[in-house]
Amino acid sequence: MEKSTPFKAVALFSGGLDSTLAVIAIRRQGVDVTALTCTTPFDPTPGESSFPRGDFRDICQKWGFTLVTRHLQNEMLEIVKNPKHGYGKNMNPCVDCRILMLREAKRIMDETGAHFLVTGEVLGQRPMSQRKDMLYHIDKEAGVSDLVLRPLSARLLRETRAERVGMVRRELLYSFSGKSRKPQIALAREFGLDTYPTPAGGCLLTEPNYAFRLRDLLAHTPHPTVRDIDLLRVGRHFRHSPRCKIIVGRDRSENALIEMLAERSDYLLRVEGSGSPITLVVGDATHEALQVAAALCARYSDERSSRSVEVKATIGGRTATINSAAADDDTVRAMRIGRVTGRKSITV
């Protein structure tokens, strides 16, 4: 690594391969880097990077950069409700999300006296937000024109201020483009970067089933809570009425999460003494809603073949018993929020 310079940069840092390579490329030129990780309600795992914690610390220590985190929960939720630049294929407002994060990076740049910004974007890797014209548009909307250096594709883009005034050497930057990961993997090997996450889905908003659930939530709950958003990650979701939703756990870990997220005003249902999902009733739990929830709970329990299943329903420390047959296929298809295999997607 070259000797440190007086120059400072703030880098958007997801923990993924591209952003890690971008930070290392700038650190190798001696620039001090503050890496900014922004968390949103739609990250794959709330509050976690795509690196294991130990590896995260090792990368920061090895390459000598500082890591800071900013939580953009409310800001991102407002963008998802009404994105100025629209959605991608599902509910992903990629352009507006990038603008939000660059604005946050600019705030930290001003706070720390940094000179420019860095991202790991690769030209043409994502059709919505990483076209050349869109990259420049995003910078303008975020108020950071001429400040954003994209080291992996810099030589395919116009020079930024950091290059023109000699904060970094353009000839030591790269000209990657497109969706292939081979250039990045080769560069990681050159840098001696042995640990990095494999390419995988990042933002939950790009996943079709999650997008169905979020659309349904916003249609019936214009001002959702953090708990409402967290519940979208877990279980099978069923819309009973505009004011009532039923969520059925799929395994032990989801059962535990549903129990943790349940409030005292929610009903929790289970089939005792048997393999059973935890079933949560959120909202207006009418008698009819509880009957349907019991039938769904029975359907996904080990007692599904019984003519009558005893389901325990608990709220606020009080427990009642509901006897129910397992829900039939028609009930599931009519109420399920999301895709149903072999049928047209349902968005009740």
C-alpha positions in Angstrom: 0.0 0.0 0.0 1.3 3.5 -0.8 2.1 6.0 1.9 -1.0 7.7 3.3 -2.0 11.0 1.7 -3.9 13.9 3.2 -6.9 12.9 1.1 -10.0 11.3 2.6 -12.9 9.5 1.0 -16.3 8.1 2.1 -17.2 4.8 0.5 -20.6 3.1 0.3 -19.9 -0.3 1.6 -22.3 -3.3 1.5 -19.7 -5.9 2.5 -20.1 -7.5 -1.0 -17.2 -8.2 -3.3 -17.6 -5.1 -5.5 -17.7 -2.5 -2.7 -14.8 -4.3 -0.9 -12.7 -4.2 -4.1 -13.5 -0.5 -4.6 -12.4 0.4 -1.0 -9.2 -1.6 -1.4 -8.4 0.0 -4.7 -8.6 3.4 -3.2 -6.7 2.4 0.0 -3.9 1.1 -2.2 -3.4 4.6 -3.5 -3.0 5.8 0.1 -6.4 7.5 0.6 -7.9 7.3 4.0 -11.4 5.7 3.7 -14.4 5.8 5.9 -16.7 2.9 4.8 -20.4 3.6 5.2 -22.8 0.7 5.6 -26.5 1.8 5.3 -29.1 -0.5 6.8 -32.8 -0.6 5.7 -35.8 -2.6 6.7 -35.3 -4.6 3.5 -31.8 -6.1 4.1 -31.6 -9.9 3.9 -31.0 -10.1 7.6 -31.7 -7.0 9.7 -28.6 -5.3 11.0 -26.2 -7.8 9.4 -23.6 -7.4 6.7 -23.1 -10.0 4.0 -19.8 -10.9 5.7 -19.6 -12.9 8.9 -18.7 -10.5 11.8 -15.1 -11.8 12.2 -14.3 -11.5 8.5 -15.8 -7.9 8.6 -13.3 -6.9 11.3 -10.4 -8.7 9.6 -11.1 -6.9 6.3 -11.2 -3.5 8.0 -8.1 -4.2 10.0 -6.1 -5.6 7.1 -6.8 -2.7 4.8 -6.9 0.0 7.4 -10.3 1.6 6.9 -12.9 2.7 9.3 -16.5 1.4 9.2 -19.6 3.4 10.2 -23.2 2.4 10.0 -26.3 4.5 9.4 -29.9 3.2 9.8 -32.2 4.5 7.1 -35.3 2.7 8.2 -38.0 5.4 7.9 -36.4 7.1 5.0 -36.3 3.9 2.9 -39.8 3.0 3.8 -41.1 6.4 2.6 -39.2 5.9 -0.7 -40.7 2.4 -1.2 -44.2 3.8 -0.7 -43.7 6.4 -3.5 -40.5 6.2 -5.4 -39.8 9.2 -7.7 -38.1 7.1 -10.3 -40.4 4.1 -10.0 -39.7 0.4 -9.3 -37.6 -2.2 -10.9 -39.1 -5.6 -11.8 -40.7 -6.0 -8.3 -40.8 -3.4 -5.5 -37.2 -2.3 -5.7 -36.8 1.5 -6.1 -33.1 1.1 -7.0 -32.5 4.6 -8.3 -34.1 6.4 -5.4 -32.4 4.1 -3.0 -29.0 5.0 -4.5 -29.8 8.7 -4.3 -30.7 8.3 -0.6 -27.5 6.5 0.2 -25.3 9.0 -1.7 -26.9 11.8 0.2 -26.1 10.1 3.5 -22.5 9.6 2.3 -22.3 13.3 1.4 -23.4 14.2 5.0 -20.6 12.0 6.4 -18.2 13.5 3.9 -19.0 16.9 5.1 -18.8 15.8 8.8 -15.4 14.2 8.4 -13.8 16.6 6.0 -13.5 14.0 3.3 -12.8 15.0 -0.3 -14.7 12.6 -2.4 -17.1 9.6 -2.5 -16.5 6.0 -3.6 -18.9 3.3 -4.7 -18.4 -0.3 -6.0 -20.8 0.1 -8.9 -19.9 -1.6 -12.2 -21.1 0.0 -15.4 -23.9 -2.1 -17.0 -24.1 -4.6 -14.1 -27.7 -3.6 -13.2 -30.0 -2.4 -16.0 -32.0 0.1 -14.0 -29.4 2.0 -11.9 -26.0 1.3 -13.5 -26.3 2.7 -17.0 -23.9 5.5 -17.7 -26.6 8.1 -18.1 -28.4 7.0 -15.0 -25.2 7.0 -12.9 -24.7 10.7 -13.8 -28.4 11.4 -13.1 -28.2 9.8 -9.7 -25.2 11.9 -8.8 -27.0 15.0 -9.8 -30.2 14.2 -7.9 -28.1 13.4 -4.8 -26.2 16.7 -5.1 -22.8 14.9 -5.5 -22.0 15.5 -9.2 -18.3 15.2 -9.9 -17.7 13.8 -6.4 -18.4 10.1 -6.9 -15.5 7.9 -8.0 -16.4 4.4 -9.2 -13.0 2.7 -9.2 -14.1 -0.6 -10.9 -15.4 1.3 -14.0 -13.7 4.6 -13.7 -11.8 4.4 -17.0 -15.1 4.0 -18.8 -16.6 7.0 -17.2 -15.7 10.7 -17.3 -13.0 11.9 -15.0 -14.1 13.0 -11.5 -12.6 15.8 -9.5 -10.5 13.4 -7.4 -8.8 12.2 -10.6 -8.3 15.6 -12.2 -6.6 17.2 -9.2 -4.4 14.2 -8.4 -6.1 12.7 -5.3 -6.0 9.3 -7.2 -4.3 8.1 -10.3 -6.7 7.2 -13.0 -4.3 4.7 -14.6 -4.5 2.6 -11.5 -8.3 2.3 -11.7 -10.3 -0.2 -13.8 -12.6 -0.6 -16.8 -15.0 -3.3 -15.7 -18.4 -3.5 -17.3 -21.3 -5.9 -17.6 -22.6 -8.7 -15.4 -19.7 -11.1 -15.5 -17.9 -11.5 -12.1 -14.7 -12.9 -13.6 -12.8 -9.6 -13.6 -13.7 -9.0 -9.9 -12.8 -12.5 -8.9 -9.4 -12.1 -10.6 -8.8 -8.7 -9.0 -9.7 -10.2 -5.6 -7.0 -12.8 -6.2 -4.5 -10.1 -7.1 -5.4 -8.2 -3.9 -5.0 -11.3 -1.8 -8.7 -11.1 -0.8 -9.4 -14.7 0.2 -12.8 -14.2 1.9 -15.7 -12.6 0.2 -19.4 -13.4 -0.1 -20.6 -15.3 -3.2 -22.9 -13.4 -5.5 -26.5 -13.7 -4.2 -29.7 -11.8 -3.8 -29.4 -8.8 -1.6 -32.4 -6.5 -1.2 -35.6 -8.3 -0.3 -37.5 -5.9 -2.5 -36.2 -7.7 -5.6 -37.8 -11.0 -4.5 -41.3 -11.6 -6.1 -42.9 -13.2 -3.0 -41.7 -10.5 -0.7 -42.9 -7.8 -3.1 -46.4 -9.4 -3.1 -46.5 -9.3 0.7 -45.3 -5.7 0.8 -47.8 -4.5 -1.8 -50.6 -6.2 0.2 -49.3 -4.6 3.5 -49.2 -1.1 2.1 -52.6 -1.5 0.5 -54.2 -2.4 3.8 -51.8 -0.6 6.2 -50.7 2.8 4.8 -48.5 3.5 7.8 -46.9 0.1 8.8 -44.7 -0.3 11.9 -41.3 -1.8 12.0 -42.9 -4.9 13.4 -45.2 -5.1 10.4 -42.2 -4.9 8.1 -40.2 -7.5 10.0 -43.1 -10.0 9.8 -43.0 -9.9 6.0 -39.8 -12.0 6.2 -41.3 -14.9 8.0 -43.9 -17.6 7.4 -46.8 -18.1 5.0 -49.1 -15.1 4.7 -52.8 -15.1 4.3 -55.2 -12.2 3.9 -58.5 -12.8 5.8 -59.9 -9.3 5.5 -58.7 -5.8 5.0 -58.0 -5.5 8.7 -56.8 -9.0 9.4 -53.8 -11.1 8.3 -52.8 -14.6 9.3 -49.2 -15.8 9.4 -48.2 -19.4 9.6 -44.6 -20.5 10.6 -42.8 -22.9 8.4 -40.2 -24.3 10.7 -38.8 -24.0 14.3 -36.8 -20.9 13.6 -39.8 -19.1 12.1 -42.0 -20.2 14.9 -39.5 -18.7 17.4 -39.3 -15.4 15.4 -43.1 -15.2 15.2 -43.4 -15.7 18.9 -40.8 -13.0 19.5 -42.6 -10.5 17.2 -46.1 -11.2 18.6 -47.7 -8.5 20.8 -50.1 -9.1 23.7 -53.0 -8.0 21.5 -52.3 -10.8 18.9 -53.6 -14.3 18.9 -51.1 -17.2 18.8 -52.3 -20.6 17.7 -50.7 -24.1 17.8 -51.6 -27.7 17.9 -50.1 -29.0 21.2 -48.5 -32.4 21.5 -47.7 -32.5 17.8 -45.5 -31.0 15.2 -47.2 -27.6 14.7 -46.6 -24.2 13.2 -47.0 -21.2 15.3 -49.9 -19.2 13.7 -50.2 -15.5 14.3 -53.4 -13.5 13.8 -52.7 -9.8 13.3 -55.4 -7.2 13.4 -59.1 -7.7 13.7 -59.4 -11.2 15.1 -63.1 -11.9 14.6 -64.6 -15.3 15.5 -64.5 -16.2 11.8 -60.9 -15.1 11.5 -59.9 -17.4 14.4 -61.7 -20.3 12.8 -59.8 -19.8 9.6 -56.5 -19.4 11.4 -57.2 -22.7 13.3 -57.9 -24.5 10.0 -54.6 -23.1 8.5 -52.7 -24.1 11.7 -54.2 -27.6 11.4 -53.3 -27.9 7.7 -49.6 -27.3 8.3 -49.4 -29.4 11.4 -48.6 -33.1 11.7 -52.3 -33.7 12.5 -53.5 -32.4 9.1 -55.1 -35.8 8.1 -57.4 -35.9 11.2 -61.0 -35.0 10.8 -60.9 -32.7 13.7 -57.8 -31.1 15.2 -57.6 -29.4 18.6 -55.9 -26.0 18.2 -55.0 -23.9 21.2 -55.5 -20.1 20.7 -53.7 -17.8 23.2 -54.0 -14.1 23.8 -52.7 -12.1 26.7 -52.1 -15.2 28.8 -55.6 -16.6 28.2 -56.1 -19.8 26.2 -59.1 -21.2 24.4 -59.5 -24.4 22.3 -60.8 -24.4 18.7 -61.6 -27.7 17.1 -61.1 -27.5 13.3 -60.5 -29.6 10.2 -57.5 -28.7 8.1 -58.0 -25.9 5.6 -58.6 -27.2 2.1 -56.7 -26.2 -1.1 -59.4 -23.7 -2.2 -59.1 -21.8 1.1 -55.3 -21.6 0.8 -55.4 -20.5 -2.8 -58.1 -17.8 -2.1 -56.2 -16.2 0.8 -52.5 -16.8 0.2 -50.5 -13.7 -0.4 -47.8 -14.3 -3.1 -47.1 -16.9 -5.7 -48.9 -20.2 -5.8 -47.0 -23.0 -7.8 -48.7 -23.8 -11.0 -51.2 -21.0 -10.8 -51.4 -17.3 -11.5 -49.9 -15.2 -8.7 -52.5 -14.1 -6.2 -52.5 -10.6 -4.8 -55.6 -10.6 -2.5 
